């Protein structure tokens, strides 16, 4: 698995305003859904991509984004498993955001004189990531 890569990049527009929640430990979690267009030789369509951000990146998303905002999102794909009310296993796949870039201009009529924040990276300590002191770099031969 050392040569595997789990990285996804999307440019799309938010279908709804961001939804924000907090974990039991107080970490902010923001969810968005973006519409991403595609086109082939004889067809075109739209896919909806679910995106989750944690911590500071989640705060920025909830503060500066709204329905219709165009964004560039970079992150990793994650699949969650749960059981429905009938006990059947269900799965959903989404993106855990690492980076966000707000695209497009400011929306007309916003009246805000604030400048847009610079691209942000999510903290490296995701709540679902195992905390390990040994990252393996000390054992690398170079």
N, CA, C and O atoms as a GROMACS GRO file, in nm:
protein
  568
    1UNK      N    1   0.080  -0.120   0.000
    1UNK     CA    2   0.000   0.000   0.000
    1UNK      C    3   0.084   0.127   0.000
    1UNK      O    4   0.029   0.236  -0.011
    2UNK      N    5   0.214   0.114   0.011
    2UNK     CA    6   0.300   0.232   0.018
    2UNK      C    7   0.292   0.317  -0.108
    2UNK      O    8   0.316   0.437  -0.102
    3UNK      N    9   0.259   0.258  -0.220
    3UNK     CA   10   0.250   0.332  -0.345
    3UNK      C   11   0.108   0.370  -0.382
    3UNK      O   12   0.083   0.417  -0.493
    4UNK      N   13   0.013   0.349  -0.291
    4UNK     CA   14  -0.126   0.384  -0.318
    4UNK      C   15  -0.147   0.534  -0.302
    4UNK      O   16  -0.070   0.602  -0.235
    5UNK      N   17  -0.252   0.584  -0.365
    5UNK     CA   18  -0.284   0.726  -0.357
    5UNK      C   19  -0.434   0.742  -0.341
    5UNK      O   20  -0.511   0.691  -0.422
    6UNK      N   21  -0.475   0.813  -0.240
    6UNK     CA   22  -0.616   0.845  -0.217
    6UNK      C   23  -0.626   0.997  -0.219
    6UNK      O   24  -0.619   1.061  -0.114
    7UNK      N   25  -0.643   1.054  -0.337
    7UNK     CA   26  -0.651   1.198  -0.353
    7UNK      C   27  -0.755   1.230  -0.459
    7UNK      O   28  -0.755   1.173  -0.568
    8UNK      N   29  -0.844   1.322  -0.426
    8UNK     CA   30  -0.951   1.362  -0.517
    8UNK      C   31  -0.954   1.514  -0.525
    8UNK      O   32  -0.932   1.583  -0.425
    9UNK      N   33  -0.979   1.566  -0.644
    9UNK     CA   34  -0.991   1.710  -0.664
    9UNK      C   35  -1.118   1.737  -0.744
    9UNK      O   36  -1.147   1.668  -0.841
   10UNK      N   37  -1.192   1.839  -0.702
   10UNK     CA   38  -1.317   1.874  -0.769
   10UNK      C   39  -1.331   2.026  -0.777
   10UNK      O   40  -1.285   2.098  -0.688
   11UNK      N   41  -1.394   2.071  -0.883
   11UNK     CA   42  -1.440   2.208  -0.893
   11UNK      C   43  -1.590   2.199  -0.915
   11UNK      O   44  -1.637   2.132  -1.007
   12UNK      N   45  -1.665   2.267  -0.831
   12UNK     CA   46  -1.810   2.262  -0.843
   12UNK      C   47  -1.876   2.374  -0.766
   12UNK      O   48  -1.810   2.460  -0.708
   13UNK      N   49  -2.008   2.370  -0.765
   13UNK     CA   50  -2.088   2.472  -0.695
   13UNK      C   51  -2.172   2.407  -0.588
   13UNK      O   52  -2.226   2.298  -0.606
   14UNK      N   53  -2.183   2.475  -0.474
   14UNK     CA   54  -2.262   2.423  -0.363
   14UNK      C   55  -2.410   2.419  -0.399
   14UNK      O   56  -2.464   2.514  -0.456
   15UNK      N   57  -2.474   2.308  -0.367
   15UNK     CA   58  -2.616   2.292  -0.393
   15UNK      C   59  -2.702   2.350  -0.282
   15UNK      O   60  -2.819   2.382  -0.304
   16UNK      N   61  -2.646   2.363  -0.162
   16UNK     CA   62  -2.715   2.418  -0.046
   16UNK      C   63  -2.614   2.491   0.041
   16UNK      O   64  -2.493   2.481   0.019
   17UNK      N   65  -2.664   2.564   0.138
   17UNK     CA   66  -2.574   2.626   0.235
   17UNK      C   67  -2.504   2.517   0.316
   17UNK      O   68  -2.558   2.408   0.333
   18UNK      N   69  -2.384   2.545   0.366
   18UNK     CA   70  -2.312   2.446   0.447
   18UNK      C   71  -2.392   2.409   0.573
   18UNK      O   72  -2.463   2.492   0.630
   19UNK      N   73  -2.377   2.284   0.615
   19UNK     CA   74  -2.440   2.236   0.739
   19UNK      C   75  -2.329   2.210   0.839
   19UNK      O   76  -2.234   2.138   0.810
   20UNK      N   77  -2.342   2.269   0.958
   20UNK     CA   78  -2.237   2.258   1.058
   20UNK      C   79  -2.288   2.188   1.183
   20UNK      O   80  -2.399   2.213   1.230
   21UNK      N   81  -2.204   2.100   1.236
   21UNK     CA   82  -2.230   2.030   1.362
   21UNK      C   83  -2.101   2.031   1.442
   21UNK      O   84  -1.998   2.077   1.393
   22UNK      N   85  -2.108   1.980   1.564
   22UNK     CA   86  -1.991   1.972   1.650
   22UNK      C   87  -1.980   1.832   1.707
   22UNK      O   88  -2.080   1.770   1.742
   23UNK      N   89  -1.856   1.783   1.718
   23UNK     CA   90  -1.835   1.653   1.780
   23UNK      C   91  -1.849   1.668   1.931
   23UNK      O   92  -1.857   1.780   1.982
   24UNK      N   93  -1.852   1.556   2.003
   24UNK     CA   94  -1.861   1.558   2.149
   24UNK      C   95  -1.744   1.634   2.210
   24UNK      O   96  -1.757   1.693   2.317
   25UNK      N   97  -1.629   1.631   2.143
   25UNK     CA   98  -1.511   1.701   2.196
   25UNK      C   99  -1.506   1.849   2.154
   25UNK      O  100  -1.413   1.920   2.191
   26UNK      N  101  -1.607   1.894   2.077
   26UNK     CA  102  -1.615   2.035   2.039
   26UNK      C  103  -1.555   2.070   1.904
   26UNK      O  104  -1.551   2.188   1.868
   27UNK      N  105  -1.509   1.972   1.828
   27UNK     CA  106  -1.453   1.998   1.695
   27UNK      C  107  -1.566   2.030   1.597
   27UNK      O  108  -1.665   1.957   1.591
   28UNK      N  109  -1.551   2.138   1.522
   28UNK     CA  110  -1.652   2.173   1.423
   28UNK      C  111  -1.641   2.082   1.302
   28UNK      O  112  -1.531   2.053   1.255
   29UNK      N  113  -1.757   2.036   1.251
   29UNK     CA  114  -1.765   1.953   1.132
   29UNK      C  115  -1.864   2.020   1.038
   29UNK      O  116  -1.979   2.045   1.076
   30UNK      N  117  -1.821   2.050   0.916
   30UNK     CA  118  -1.908   2.113   0.817
   30UNK      C  119  -1.921   2.023   0.696
   30UNK      O  120  -1.822   1.970   0.645
   31UNK      N  121  -2.045   2.006   0.651
   31UNK     CA  122  -2.075   1.924   0.534
   31UNK      C  123  -2.131   2.012   0.424
   31UNK      O  124  -2.214   2.100   0.448
   32UNK      N  125  -2.084   1.987   0.301
   32UNK     CA  126  -2.139   2.054   0.184
   32UNK      C  127  -2.161   1.948   0.077
   32UNK      O  128  -2.107   1.838   0.084
   33UNK      N  129  -2.238   1.983  -0.022
   33UNK     CA  130  -2.258   1.898  -0.138
   33UNK      C  131  -2.237   1.987  -0.260
   33UNK      O  132  -2.300   2.092  -0.274
   34UNK      N  133  -2.146   1.943  -0.349
   34UNK     CA  134  -2.118   2.025  -0.467
   34UNK      C  135  -2.159   1.953  -0.594
   34UNK      O  136  -2.145   1.831  -0.606
   35UNK      N  137  -2.210   2.030  -0.687
   35UNK     CA  138  -2.247   1.978  -0.819
   35UNK      C  139  -2.124   1.989  -0.909
   35UNK      O  140  -2.066   2.096  -0.924
   36UNK      N  141  -2.087   1.875  -0.968
   36UNK     CA  142  -1.970   1.869  -1.056
   36UNK      C  143  -2.016   1.819  -1.192
   36UNK      O  144  -2.068   1.708  -1.204
   37UNK      N  145  -1.996   1.900  -1.294
   37UNK     CA  146  -2.039   1.862  -1.428
   37UNK      C  147  -1.938   1.774  -1.498
   37UNK      O  148  -1.819   1.778  -1.467
   38UNK      N  149  -1.986   1.695  -1.591
   38UNK     CA  150  -1.899   1.611  -1.675
   38UNK      C  151  -1.956   1.608  -1.816
   38UNK      O  152  -2.075   1.630  -1.837
   39UNK      N  153  -1.869   1.578  -1.910
   39UNK     CA  154  -1.913   1.576  -2.050
   39UNK      C  155  -1.830   1.473  -2.125
   39UNK      O  156  -1.707   1.468  -2.111
   40UNK      N  157  -1.897   1.390  -2.204
   40UNK     CA  158  -1.829   1.296  -2.292
   40UNK      C  159  -1.866   1.334  -2.436
   40UNK      O  160  -1.928   1.437  -2.460
   41UNK      N  161  -1.828   1.251  -2.528
   41UNK     CA  162  -1.851   1.279  -2.669
   41UNK      C  163  -1.999   1.304  -2.700
   41UNK      O  164  -2.033   1.396  -2.773
   42UNK      N  165  -2.087   1.220  -2.644
   42UNK     CA  166  -2.229   1.230  -2.678
   42UNK      C  167  -2.322   1.252  -2.559
   42UNK      O  168  -2.444   1.254  -2.577
   43UNK      N  169  -2.268   1.270  -2.439
   43UNK     CA  170  -2.352   1.291  -2.321
   43UNK      C  171  -2.286   1.391  -2.228
   43UNK      O  172  -2.166   1.418  -2.236
   44UNK      N  173  -2.367   1.445  -2.140
   44UNK     CA  174  -2.316   1.528  -2.031
   44UNK      C  175  -2.408   1.514  -1.912
   44UNK      O  176  -2.524   1.474  -1.926
   45UNK      N  177  -2.358   1.548  -1.797
   45UNK     CA  178  -2.439   1.534  -1.677
   45UNK      C  179  -2.375   1.600  -1.557
   45UNK      O  180  -2.274   1.670  -1.568
   46UNK      N  181  -2.436   1.576  -1.442
   46UNK     CA  182  -2.390   1.634  -1.316
   46UNK      C  183  -2.382   1.524  -1.212
   46UNK      O  184  -2.472   1.441  -1.201
   47UNK      N  185  -2.276   1.524  -1.135
   47UNK     CA  186  -2.261   1.435  -1.021
   47UNK      C  187  -2.262   1.522  -0.896
   47UNK      O  188  -2.212   1.634  -0.897
   48UNK      N  189  -2.319   1.470  -0.788
   48UNK     CA  190  -2.318   1.539  -0.660
   48UNK      C  191  -2.214   1.475  -0.571
   48UNK      O  192  -2.215   1.354  -0.551
   49UNK      N  193  -2.125   1.556  -0.517
   49UNK     CA  194  -2.015   1.508  -0.433
   49UNK      C  195  -2.034   1.562  -0.292
   49UNK      O  196  -2.045   1.683  -0.270
   50UNK      N  197  -2.039   1.469  -0.195
   50UNK     CA  198  -2.051   1.509  -0.055
   50UNK      C  199  -1.912   1.534   0.002
   50UNK      O  200  -1.822   1.453  -0.016
   51UNK      N  201  -1.895   1.648   0.070
   51UNK     CA  202  -1.765   1.688   0.123
   51UNK      C  203  -1.780   1.720   0.271
   51UNK      O  204  -1.875   1.787   0.312
   52UNK      N  205  -1.686   1.670   0.351
   52UNK     CA  206  -1.684   1.697   0.494
   52UNK      C  207  -1.550   1.761   0.530
   52UNK      O  208  -1.445   1.718   0.482
   53UNK      N  209  -1.554   1.863   0.616
   53UNK     CA  210  -1.432   1.927   0.664
   53UNK      C  211  -1.438   1.935   0.816
   53UNK      O  212  -1.546   1.942   0.876
   54UNK      N  213  -1.321   1.934   0.878
   54UNK     CA  214  -1.309   1.939   1.024
   54UNK      C  215  -1.230   2.061   1.067
   54UNK      O  216  -1.149   2.114   0.990
   55UNK      N  217  -1.253   2.107   1.189
   55UNK     CA  218  -1.171   2.211   1.251
   55UNK      C  219  -1.176   2.344   1.180
   55UNK      O  220  -1.283   2.392   1.142
   56UNK      N  221  -1.059   2.406   1.162
   56UNK     CA  222  -1.048   2.540   1.104
   56UNK      C  223  -1.105   2.546   0.963
   56UNK      O  224  -1.171   2.643   0.927
   57UNK      N  225  -1.078   2.443   0.882
   57UNK     CA  226  -1.133   2.442   0.746
   57UNK      C  227  -1.286   2.438   0.750
   57UNK      O  228  -1.351   2.502   0.668
   58UNK      N  229  -1.342   2.365   0.844
   58UNK     CA  230  -1.489   2.361   0.861
   58UNK      C  231  -1.543   2.498   0.898
   58UNK      O  232  -1.648   2.539   0.849
   59UNK      N  233  -1.471   2.569   0.985
   59UNK     CA  234  -1.512   2.704   1.024
   59UNK      C  235  -1.514   2.797   0.904
   59UNK      O  236  -1.608   2.874   0.886
   60UNK      N  237  -1.410   2.790   0.823
   60UNK     CA  238  -1.400   2.877   0.705
   60UNK      C  239  -1.512   2.846   0.607
   60UNK      O  240  -1.574   2.937   0.552
   61UNK      N  241  -1.538   2.717   0.585
   61UNK     CA  242  -1.645   2.678   0.493
   61UNK      C  243  -1.780   2.732   0.540
   61UNK      O  244  -1.856   2.785   0.459
   62UNK      N  245  -1.808   2.719   0.669
   62UNK     CA  246  -1.939   2.763   0.719
   62UNK      C  247  -1.951   2.916   0.718
   62UNK      O  248  -2.061   2.970   0.704
   63UNK      N  249  -1.839   2.984   0.733
   63UNK     CA  250  -1.842   3.130   0.739
   63UNK      C  251  -1.849   3.195   0.601
   63UNK      O  252  -1.920   3.294   0.584
   64UNK      N  253  -1.776   3.141   0.503
   64UNK     CA  254  -1.761   3.210   0.375
   64UNK      C  255  -1.837   3.149   0.258
   64UNK      O  256  -1.852   3.215   0.155
   65UNK      N  257  -1.886   3.027   0.271
   65UNK     CA  258  -1.956   2.964   0.159
   65UNK      C  259  -2.106   2.967   0.177
   65UNK      O  260  -2.156   2.970   0.289
   66UNK      N  261  -2.177   2.967   0.064
   66UNK     CA  262  -2.322   2.952   0.067
   66UNK      C  263  -2.367   2.891  -0.065
   66UNK      O  264  -2.287   2.871  -0.157
   67UNK      N  265  -2.495   2.861  -0.073
   67UNK     CA  266  -2.550   2.797  -0.192
   67UNK      C  267  -2.507   2.874  -0.316
   67UNK      O  268  -2.522   2.996  -0.323
   68UNK      N  269  -2.454   2.801  -0.416
   68UNK     CA  270  -2.411   2.862  -0.540
   68UNK      C  271  -2.264   2.899  -0.545
   68UNK      O  272  -2.211   2.925  -0.653
   69UNK      N  273  -2.195   2.900  -0.430
   69UNK     CA  274  -2.052   2.933  -0.429
   69UNK      C  275  -1.975   2.831  -0.512
   69UNK      O  276  -2.001   2.711  -0.505
   70UNK      N  277  -1.880   2.879  -0.591
   70UNK     CA  278  -1.794   2.789  -0.667
   70UNK      C  279  -1.666   2.766  -0.589
   70UNK      O  280  -1.603   2.860  -0.541
   71UNK      N  281  -1.627   2.638  -0.577
   71UNK     CA  282  -1.510   2.602  -0.497
   71UNK      C  283  -1.425   2.497  -0.567
   71UNK      O  284  -1.474   2.418  -0.649
   72UNK      N  285  -1.297   2.498  -0.532
   72UNK     CA  286  -1.206   2.388  -0.565
   72UNK      C  287  -1.184   2.316  -0.433
   72UNK      O  288  -1.147   2.378  -0.334
   73UNK      N  289  -1.206   2.186  -0.432
   73UNK     CA  290  -1.188   2.104  -0.313
   73UNK      C  291  -1.087   1.995  -0.345
   73UNK      O  292  -1.095   1.930  -0.450
   74UNK      N  293  -0.992   1.975  -0.255
   74UNK     CA  294  -0.898   1.864  -0.266
   74UNK      C  295  -0.905   1.788  -0.135
   74UNK      O  296  -0.906   1.848  -0.028
   75UNK      N  297  -0.909   1.655  -0.145
   75UNK     CA  298  -0.916   1.575  -0.023
   75UNK      C  299  -0.901   1.428  -0.054
   75UNK      O  300  -0.848   1.389  -0.158
   76UNK      N  301  -0.949   1.346   0.039
   76UNK     CA  302  -0.938   1.201   0.024
   76UNK      C  303  -1.078   1.139   0.030
   76UNK      O  304  -1.166   1.188   0.100
   77UNK      N  305  -1.094   1.031  -0.044
   77UNK     CA  306  -1.221   0.960  -0.047
   77UNK      C  307  -1.233   0.874   0.078
   77UNK      O  308  -1.136   0.813   0.122
   78UNK      N  309  -1.353   0.871   0.136
   78UNK     CA  310  -1.379   0.792   0.256
   78UNK      C  311  -1.516   0.728   0.245
   78UNK      O  312  -1.613   0.796   0.210
   79UNK      N  313  -1.525   0.600   0.274
   79UNK     CA  314  -1.652   0.528   0.271
   79UNK      C  315  -1.693   0.493   0.414
   79UNK      O  316  -1.615   0.437   0.490
   80UNK      N  317  -1.816   0.528   0.448
   80UNK     CA  318  -1.873   0.498   0.580
   80UNK      C  319  -1.973   0.384   0.566
   80UNK      O  320  -2.040   0.371   0.464
   81UNK      N  321  -1.981   0.302   0.670
   81UNK     CA  322  -2.074   0.189   0.672
   81UNK      C  323  -2.164   0.203   0.795
   81UNK      O  324  -2.117   0.238   0.903
   82UNK      N  325  -2.293   0.176   0.776
   82UNK     CA  326  -2.388   0.175   0.885
   82UNK      C  327  -2.497   0.074   0.855
   82UNK      O  328  -2.505   0.020   0.745
   83UNK      N  329  -2.581   0.050   0.954
   83UNK     CA  330  -2.693  -0.041   0.935
   83UNK      C  331  -2.824   0.038   0.936
   83UNK      O  332  -2.844   0.125   1.020
   84UNK      N  333  -2.911   0.006   0.840
   84UNK     CA  334  -3.040   0.072   0.835
   84UNK      C  335  -3.134   0.012   0.939
   84UNK      O  336  -3.094  -0.078   1.014
   85UNK      N  337  -3.258   0.059   0.943
   85UNK     CA  338  -3.353   0.013   1.046
   85UNK      C  339  -3.386  -0.135   1.032
   85UNK      O  340  -3.434  -0.197   1.128
   86UNK      N  341  -3.362  -0.193   0.914
   86UNK     CA  342  -3.388  -0.336   0.892
   86UNK      C  343  -3.264  -0.421   0.919
   86UNK      O  344  -3.266  -0.542   0.900
   87UNK      N  345  -3.155  -0.358   0.964
   87UNK     CA  346  -3.033  -0.430   0.993
   87UNK      C  347  -2.944  -0.456   0.873
   87UNK      O  348  -2.844  -0.527   0.884
   88UNK      N  349  -2.979  -0.399   0.758
   88UNK     CA  350  -2.897  -0.418   0.638
   88UNK      C  351  -2.780  -0.320   0.637
   88UNK      O  352  -2.795  -0.204   0.677
   89UNK      N  353  -2.664  -0.369   0.592
   89UNK     CA  354  -2.548  -0.282   0.580
   89UNK      C  355  -2.568  -0.182   0.467
   89UNK      O  356  -2.610  -0.219   0.357
   90UNK      N  357  -2.539  -0.057   0.494
   90UNK     CA  358  -2.546   0.050   0.395
   90UNK      C  359  -2.412   0.122   0.393
   90UNK      O  360  -2.340   0.125   0.492
   91UNK      N  361  -2.380   0.180   0.278
   91UNK     CA  362  -2.253   0.248   0.260
   91UNK      C  363  -2.276   0.384   0.195
   91UNK      O  364  -2.369   0.401   0.116
   92UNK      N  365  -2.191   0.480   0.229
   92UNK     CA  366  -2.191   0.608   0.159
   92UNK      C  367  -2.046   0.653   0.143
   92UNK      O  368  -1.964   0.634   0.233
   93UNK      N  369  -2.018   0.711   0.030
   93UNK     CA  370  -1.882   0.755   0.000
   93UNK      C  371  -1.882   0.907  -0.017
   93UNK      O  372  -1.969   0.962  -0.083
   94UNK      N  373  -1.784   0.972   0.042
   94UNK     CA  374  -1.770   1.116   0.032
   94UNK      C  375  -1.624   1.154   0.036
   94UNK      O  376  -1.536   1.068   0.034
   95UNK      N  377  -1.600   1.282   0.041
   95UNK     CA  378  -1.465   1.337   0.042
   95UNK      C  379  -1.440   1.406   0.176
   95UNK      O  380  -1.522   1.484   0.222
   96UNK      N  381  -1.326   1.376   0.238
   96UNK     CA  382  -1.280   1.450   0.355
   96UNK      C  383  -1.184   1.556   0.302
   96UNK      O  384  -1.078   1.523   0.249
   97UNK      N  385  -1.222   1.683   0.316
   97UNK     CA  386  -1.147   1.792   0.256
   97UNK      C  387  -1.016   1.819   0.329
   97UNK      O  388  -1.010   1.822   0.452
   98UNK      N  389  -0.910   1.839   0.250
   98UNK     CA  390  -0.781   1.883   0.302
   98UNK      C  391  -0.755   2.029   0.264
   98UNK      O  392  -0.696   2.104   0.342
   99UNK      N  393  -0.801   2.067   0.146
   99UNK     CA  394  -0.778   2.202   0.095
   99UNK      C  395  -0.904   2.257   0.031
   99UNK      O  396  -0.986   2.182  -0.023
  100UNK      N  397  -0.917   2.388   0.037
  100UNK     CA  398  -1.031   2.458  -0.021
  100UNK      C  399  -0.980   2.584  -0.087
  100UNK      O  400  -0.898   2.657  -0.030
  101UNK      N  401  -1.028   2.610  -0.206
  101UNK     CA  402  -1.003   2.738  -0.272
  101UNK      C  403  -1.136   2.791  -0.320
  101UNK      O  404  -1.207   2.724  -0.395
  102UNK      N  405  -1.170   2.911  -0.277
  102UNK     CA  406  -1.293   2.974  -0.323
  102UNK      C  407  -1.268   3.032  -0.462
  102UNK      O  408  -1.170   3.103  -0.482
  103UNK      N  409  -1.355   3.001  -0.556
  103UNK     CA  410  -1.340   3.045  -0.694
  103UNK      C  411  -1.449   3.144  -0.729
  103UNK      O  412  -1.541   3.168  -0.651
  104UNK      N  413  -1.437   3.202  -0.847
  104UNK     CA  414  -1.537   3.298  -0.890
  104UNK      C  415  -1.520   3.427  -0.812
  104UNK      O  416  -1.441   3.434  -0.718
  105UNK      N  417  -1.594   3.526  -0.851
  105UNK     CA  418  -1.587   3.654  -0.780
  105UNK      C  419  -1.682   3.654  -0.663
  105UNK      O  420  -1.752   3.557  -0.636
  106UNK      N  421  -1.682   3.766  -0.596
  106UNK     CA  422  -1.779   3.783  -0.488
  106UNK      C  423  -1.916   3.794  -0.550
  106UNK      O  424  -1.933   3.842  -0.662
  107UNK      N  425  -2.013   3.749  -0.475
  107UNK     CA  426  -2.150   3.759  -0.525
  107UNK      C  427  -2.191   3.905  -0.526
  107UNK      O  428  -2.159   3.980  -0.434
  108UNK      N  429  -2.262   3.945  -0.630
  108UNK     CA  430  -2.303   4.085  -0.640
  108UNK      C  431  -2.404   4.116  -0.530
  108UNK      O  432  -2.488   4.034  -0.495
  109UNK      N  433  -2.392   4.238  -0.479
  109UNK     CA  434  -2.485   4.281  -0.377
  109UNK      C  435  -2.448   4.237  -0.237
  109UNK      O  436  -2.526   4.259  -0.144
  110UNK      N  437  -2.333   4.175  -0.218
  110UNK     CA  438  -2.297   4.131  -0.083
  110UNK      C  439  -2.256   4.248   0.004
  110UNK      O  440  -2.274   4.245   0.126
  111UNK      N  441  -2.201   4.353  -0.058
  111UNK     CA  442  -2.166   4.472   0.016
  111UNK      C  443  -2.051   4.452   0.112
  111UNK      O  444  -2.023   4.541   0.193
  112UNK      N  445  -1.985   4.342   0.108
  112UNK     CA  446  -1.876   4.314   0.202
  112UNK      C  447  -1.746   4.371   0.149
  112UNK      O  448  -1.713   4.356   0.031
  113UNK      N  449  -1.671   4.436   0.237
  113UNK     CA  450  -1.540   4.486   0.198
  113UNK      C  451  -1.430   4.391   0.244
  113UNK      O  452  -1.312   4.419   0.224
  114UNK      N  453  -1.468   4.280   0.305
  114UNK     CA  454  -1.370   4.182   0.350
  114UNK      C  455  -1.309   4.112   0.231
  114UNK      O  456  -1.378   4.079   0.135
  115UNK      N  457  -1.178   4.088   0.238
  115UNK     CA  458  -1.116   4.009   0.133
  115UNK      C  459  -1.135   3.862   0.163
  115UNK      O  460  -1.151   3.823   0.279
  116UNK      N  461  -1.132   3.780   0.058
  116UNK     CA  462  -1.148   3.638   0.077
  116UNK      C  463  -1.024   3.582   0.143
  116UNK      O  464  -0.913   3.627   0.113
  117UNK      N  465  -1.039   3.484   0.232
  117UNK     CA  466  -0.923   3.424   0.295
  117UNK      C  467  -0.841   3.344   0.195
  117UNK      O  468  -0.892   3.302   0.091
  118UNK      N  469  -0.716   3.323   0.228
  118UNK     CA  470  -0.626   3.245   0.144
  118UNK      C  471  -0.667   3.098   0.152
  118UNK      O  472  -0.739   3.058   0.243
  119UNK      N  473  -0.620   3.015   0.055
  119UNK     CA  474  -0.650   2.873   0.060
  119UNK      C  475  -0.612   2.815   0.196
  119UNK      O  476  -0.510   2.852   0.254
  120UNK      N  477  -0.693   2.726   0.244
  120UNK     CA  478  -0.671   2.669   0.376
  120UNK      C  479  -0.653   2.519   0.368
  120UNK      O  480  -0.710   2.453   0.281
  121UNK      N  481  -0.576   2.467   0.459
  121UNK     CA  482  -0.559   2.324   0.472
  121UNK      C  483  -0.624   2.280   0.601
  121UNK      O  484  -0.622   2.351   0.702
  122UNK      N  485  -0.680   2.162   0.598
  122UNK     CA  486  -0.738   2.106   0.720
  122UNK      C  487  -0.627   2.066   0.814
  122UNK      O  488  -0.517   2.033   0.770
  123UNK      N  489  -0.655   2.068   0.945
  123UNK     CA  490  -0.554   2.021   1.039
  123UNK      C  491  -0.522   1.875   1.010
  123UNK      O  492  -0.607   1.801   0.961
  124UNK      N  493  -0.402   1.835   1.041
  124UNK     CA  494  -0.359   1.699   1.012
  124UNK      C  495  -0.408   1.598   1.115
  124UNK      O  496  -0.380   1.479   1.102
  125UNK      N  497  -0.479   1.644   1.217
  125UNK     CA  498  -0.527   1.552   1.320
  125UNK      C  499  -0.678   1.533   1.308
  125UNK      O  500  -0.754   1.580   1.393
  126UNK      N  501  -0.720   1.464   1.203
  126UNK     CA  502  -0.861   1.435   1.184
  126UNK      C  503  -0.911   1.350   1.299
  126UNK      O  504  -0.836   1.265   1.348
  127UNK      N  505  -1.035   1.370   1.344
  127UNK     CA  506  -1.088   1.289   1.453
  127UNK      C  507  -1.088   1.140   1.423
  127UNK      O  508  -1.077   1.059   1.514
  128UNK      N  509  -1.101   1.102   1.295
  128UNK     CA  510  -1.108   0.961   1.262
  128UNK      C  511  -0.972   0.901   1.230
  128UNK      O  512  -0.963   0.782   1.199
  129UNK      N  513  -0.868   0.980   1.236
  129UNK     CA  514  -0.734   0.931   1.203
  129UNK      C  515  -0.666   0.881   1.330
  129UNK      O  516  -0.668   0.949   1.433
  130UNK      N  517  -0.608   0.766   1.322
  130UNK     CA  518  -0.539   0.710   1.439
  130UNK      C  519  -0.423   0.800   1.477
  130UNK      O  520  -0.347   0.844   1.391
  131UNK      N  521  -0.410   0.828   1.605
  131UNK     CA  522  -0.301   0.910   1.654
  131UNK      C  523  -0.180   0.822   1.676
  131UNK      O  524  -0.183   0.731   1.759
  132UNK      N  525  -0.074   0.849   1.603
  132UNK     CA  526   0.045   0.767   1.612
  132UNK      C  527   0.166   0.857   1.623
  132UNK      O  528   0.181   0.951   1.545
  133UNK      N  529   0.253   0.829   1.718
  133UNK     CA  530   0.376   0.906   1.734
  133UNK      C  531   0.480   0.859   1.634
  133UNK      O  532   0.569   0.937   1.598
  134UNK      N  533   0.472   0.735   1.588
  134UNK     CA  534   0.570   0.681   1.496
  134UNK      C  535   0.517   0.693   1.354
  134UNK      O  536   0.436   0.612   1.310
  135UNK      N  537   0.564   0.795   1.281
  135UNK     CA  538   0.516   0.813   1.144
  135UNK      C  539   0.601   0.737   1.043
  135UNK      O  540   0.573   0.743   0.923
  136UNK      N  541   0.704   0.666   1.088
  136UNK     CA  542   0.782   0.584   0.999
  136UNK      C  543   0.896   0.656   0.930
  136UNK      O  544   0.977   0.592   0.863
  137UNK      N  545   0.907   0.789   0.945
  137UNK     CA  546   1.010   0.864   0.875
  137UNK      C  547   1.150   0.832   0.928
  137UNK      O  548   1.247   0.839   0.853
  138UNK      N  549   1.161   0.799   1.056
  138UNK     CA  550   1.292   0.770   1.113
  138UNK      C  551   1.353   0.644   1.054
  138UNK      O  552   1.475   0.630   1.052
  139UNK      N  553   1.271   0.554   1.005
  139UNK     CA  554   1.322   0.429   0.953
  139UNK      C  555   1.349   0.434   0.803
  139UNK      O  556   1.392   0.334   0.745
  140UNK      N  557   1.324   0.548   0.738
  140UNK     CA  558   1.348   0.558   0.595
  140UNK      C  559   1.497   0.571   0.568
  140UNK      O  560   1.568   0.640   0.641
  141UNK      N  561   1.546   0.505   0.462
  141UNK     CA  562   1.689   0.499   0.435
  141UNK      C  563   1.749   0.627   0.375
  141UNK      O  564   1.870   0.631   0.353
  142UNK      N  565   1.672   0.728   0.347
  142UNK     CA  566   1.728   0.848   0.286
  142UNK      C  567   1.695   0.972   0.364
  142UNK      O  568   1.735   1.082   0.326
   0.00000   0.00000   0.00000
